[in-house]
Amino acid sequence: MTEVDIAVVGGGIIGCLTARELLARRPGRRVAVLDRDSVGSGASRRSAGLHFPRGATGRVRGMAAYSQQYYAELTSGRPELPIHQVGMDVVGAEQAVRQSYLASARPTKATPGVWQVEGGQYADVAGLTGRLFTELRGAAVVHEGTGVDAIDLGADRITLGLSSGGELTTGQLVLAPGPWIAAPAWRELLAPLEVRVKKVVALHVDLVPGPTDRVIVFQAEDAFLLPLHDRGHWLFSYTCQEWGVDPDALGGEGLSDQDLGDALAVLRTLAPEYAAHCGSGRVFCDAYSGTGEPIVRPLPADPRVVFAGAANGSGYRLAPAIAAQAADLIDIPFPTAAGSPTRSHA
Ligand SMILES: Cc1cc2nc3c(=O)[nH]c(=O)nc-3n(C[C@H](O)[C@H](O)[C@H](O)COP(=O)(O)OP(=O)(O)OC[C@H]3O[C@@H](n4cnc5c(N)ncnc54)[C@H](O)[C@@H]3O)c2cc1C
C-alpha cells in the first residue's frame, strides 16, 4: 500500500498545477497524482487553451491577473513551453469591455465597437500539462492508468481504492476530476457543490492564419475566432447550451450534425466569411458552477478533501489561481478531521 501526505486525483491542467504548487511550497512532502487515463487527456486535451485577460466578477478578474502573471513567469526564457502570445481584438460595447477586462489589458479603440487588448495568449494545454508532469516526476509519484474507484474517509487516514486493485492512503486529498463529477467514488461527496456538466464545441476553420492575425473575441455572444498559428488553422468557439452530458459518452462521439449546424448558425451571423471553411472540430465538455466562478473549497463532508475545478470553460486560463487556492486550503491548519477550516473559497 502506497502512503503519501497529499493525493491529487486528476492529472489535467488543474491537478498538474496543484501538485506543482504543493511541492513548490514544501518540497519534501509526499505528493501523488492519480489519473485513470494518461495525464492531460481529459478536458485539457480538447481545450482551445485561450487566455483572455478578463473576468465577470472581481474574484475571477483577480484569478485571471494572477494566472496571467504565473504563465508569464513560467514561460520566461522557456520557448519550448507551448504557450503562444497572440494579439486580441474584442468586439463589444465600451462599458462591457472596460468593466470585464483587466486594467493591464489597456483596451484601446481600434475601430468603432472594436477594442485592442493586451495580454492574450493560447496554449496547447495537453502539451503543456505533459511537459510539466515530466518535471514533476521524481518529486511526485505520478500514477497513470490508475482510476480511483472508492474513497474511505477514515478517522486517521483517507484510503483510496484503485482500479489496479491496490490502495493508497493519504492525509489530505485534492479532487480535480474535470467533468467527471459523477464518478462513483465521489458523486455523493460532490453533490452539495451542485456542479453541472456542459458540452463544449469548437469548429476548426480550414484557413491558414497569417503571421499577424489576431484573436477576435465577440464579447456579448461569448464566442471567439482564434488563429492557431502552431496548428495552421483557425478555431471558432461558441457557447453550446447542452447540459447534463456524460464525459465518457462524449469522449468517443465526435462532432454531430447538430453540433456543426448549431455552431455554423452562430458563425454565419458573426463572421460569415469563415463559415464556408468549416467541417470539423472538437467536442467535449467541462464542469460548471452555479455562480460562474470556479469552485475551490473543502468538502462539507470532510475538510481534508479539497475540490478544485468547475471553472466554467476557463480551466486553462484560471488553473494557476485555482491551484494556489487549493494549496492554501491544504496548508491551513484545522483542528480535527471533523472540524471546520478557518478559510474557504466558495
Ligand atoms: C472544446 C473545449 C475548449 C475549451 N477552451 C478553453 C479555452 O479556450 N480556455 C480555457 O481556459 N479553458 C477552455 N476549456 C476548458 C478547459 O479545457 C478545462 O476547464 C480544463 O482543461 C479542466 O482541467 P481539469 O484539470 O479540471 O480537468 P481534466 O483536464 O478533464 O482532467 C481531469 C482528469 O481526471 C481524470 N479522472 C476522471 N475520473 C477519474 C478517476 N475515477 N480516477 C482517476 N482519475 C480520474 C481524467 O482522466 C482527467 O485526466 C475548453 C474545454 C473544451 C472541452
PDBQT file of the ligand as one rigid body, heavy atoms in Angstrom, charges set to zero:
ROOT
HETATM    1  C1  LIG A 401     -13.511  22.142 -26.553  1.00  0.00    +0.000 C 
HETATM    2  C2  LIG A 401     -13.028  22.878 -25.319  1.00  0.00    +0.000 A 
HETATM    3  C3  LIG A 401     -12.494  24.154 -25.441  1.00  0.00    +0.000 A 
HETATM    4  C4  LIG A 401     -12.046  24.830 -24.300  1.00  0.00    +0.000 A 
HETATM    5  N1  LIG A 401     -11.450  26.054 -24.448  1.00  0.00    +0.000 NA
HETATM    6  C5  LIG A 401     -10.930  26.692 -23.365  1.00  0.00    +0.000 A 
HETATM    7  C6  LIG A 401     -10.244  27.921 -23.515  1.00  0.00    +0.000 A 
HETATM    8  O1  LIG A 401     -10.146  28.473 -24.617  1.00  0.00    +0.000 OA
HETATM    9  N2  LIG A 401      -9.710  28.490 -22.400  1.00  0.00    +0.000 N 
HETATM   10  C7  LIG A 401      -9.803  27.913 -21.166  1.00  0.00    +0.000 A 
HETATM   11  O2  LIG A 401      -9.294  28.477 -20.189  1.00  0.00    +0.000 OA
HETATM   12  N3  LIG A 401     -10.465  26.744 -20.999  1.00  0.00    +0.000 NA
HETATM   13  C8  LIG A 401     -11.019  26.127 -22.072  1.00  0.00    +0.000 A 
HETATM   14  N4  LIG A 401     -11.689  24.940 -21.916  1.00  0.00    +0.000 N 
HETATM   15  C9  LIG A 401     -11.880  24.422 -20.550  1.00  0.00    +0.000 C 
HETATM   16  C10 LIG A 401     -10.627  23.765 -20.026  1.00  0.00    +0.000 C 
HETATM   17  O3  LIG A 401     -10.054  22.937 -21.017  1.00  0.00    +0.000 OA
HETATM   18  C11 LIG A 401     -10.993  22.929 -18.799  1.00  0.00    +0.000 C 
HETATM   19  O4  LIG A 401     -11.652  23.768 -17.849  1.00  0.00    +0.000 OA
HETATM   20  C12 LIG A 401      -9.741  22.343 -18.131  1.00  0.00    +0.000 C 
HETATM   21  O5  LIG A 401      -8.999  21.588 -19.066  1.00  0.00    +0.000 OA
HETATM   22  C13 LIG A 401     -10.163  21.476 -16.958  1.00  0.00    +0.000 C 
HETATM   23  O6  LIG A 401      -8.982  20.928 -16.426  1.00  0.00    +0.000 OA
HETATM   24  P1  LIG A 401      -9.073  19.836 -15.273  1.00  0.00    +0.000 P 
HETATM   25  O7  LIG A 401      -7.698  19.514 -14.888  1.00  0.00    +0.000 OA
HETATM   26  O8  LIG A 401     -10.025  20.298 -14.237  1.00  0.00    +0.000 OA
HETATM   27  O9  LIG A 401      -9.834  18.614 -15.967  1.00  0.00    +0.000 OA
HETATM   28  P2  LIG A 401      -9.363  17.498 -16.999  1.00  0.00    +0.000 P 
HETATM   29  O10 LIG A 401      -8.351  18.001 -17.948  1.00  0.00    +0.000 OA
HETATM   30  O11 LIG A 401     -10.607  16.902 -17.560  1.00  0.00    +0.000 OA
HETATM   31  O12 LIG A 401      -8.640  16.441 -16.063  1.00  0.00    +0.000 OA
HETATM   32  C14 LIG A 401      -9.372  15.614 -15.189  1.00  0.00    +0.000 C 
HETATM   33  C15 LIG A 401      -8.667  14.282 -15.144  1.00  0.00    +0.000 C 
HETATM   34  O13 LIG A 401      -9.317  13.470 -14.156  1.00  0.00    +0.000 OA
HETATM   35  C16 LIG A 401      -9.175  12.141 -14.566  1.00  0.00    +0.000 C 
HETATM   36  N5  LIG A 401     -10.167  11.287 -13.885  1.00  0.00    +0.000 N 
HETATM   37  C17 LIG A 401     -11.508  11.293 -14.044  1.00  0.00    +0.000 A 
HETATM   38  N6  LIG A 401     -12.074  10.340 -13.275  1.00  0.00    +0.000 NA
HETATM   39  C18 LIG A 401     -11.053   9.718 -12.611  1.00  0.00    +0.000 A 
HETATM   40  C19 LIG A 401     -10.991   8.647 -11.654  1.00  0.00    +0.000 A 
HETATM   41  N7  LIG A 401     -12.072   7.989 -11.227  1.00  0.00    +0.000 N 
HETATM   42  N8  LIG A 401      -9.780   8.293 -11.186  1.00  0.00    +0.000 NA
HETATM   43  C20 LIG A 401      -8.658   8.944 -11.575  1.00  0.00    +0.000 A 
HETATM   44  N9  LIG A 401      -8.654   9.947 -12.483  1.00  0.00    +0.000 NA
HETATM   45  C21 LIG A 401      -9.842  10.346 -12.983  1.00  0.00    +0.000 A 
HETATM   46  C22 LIG A 401      -9.414  12.203 -16.066  1.00  0.00    +0.000 C 
HETATM   47  O14 LIG A 401      -8.851  11.058 -16.739  1.00  0.00    +0.000 OA
HETATM   48  C23 LIG A 401      -8.733  13.510 -16.450  1.00  0.00    +0.000 C 
HETATM   49  O15 LIG A 401      -7.417  13.326 -16.970  1.00  0.00    +0.000 OA
HETATM   50  C24 LIG A 401     -12.154  24.233 -23.021  1.00  0.00    +0.000 A 
HETATM   51  C25 LIG A 401     -12.702  22.956 -22.905  1.00  0.00    +0.000 A 
HETATM   52  C26 LIG A 401     -13.127  22.270 -24.023  1.00  0.00    +0.000 A 
HETATM   53  C27 LIG A 401     -13.698  20.890 -23.872  1.00  0.00    +0.000 C 
ENDROOT
TORSDOF 0
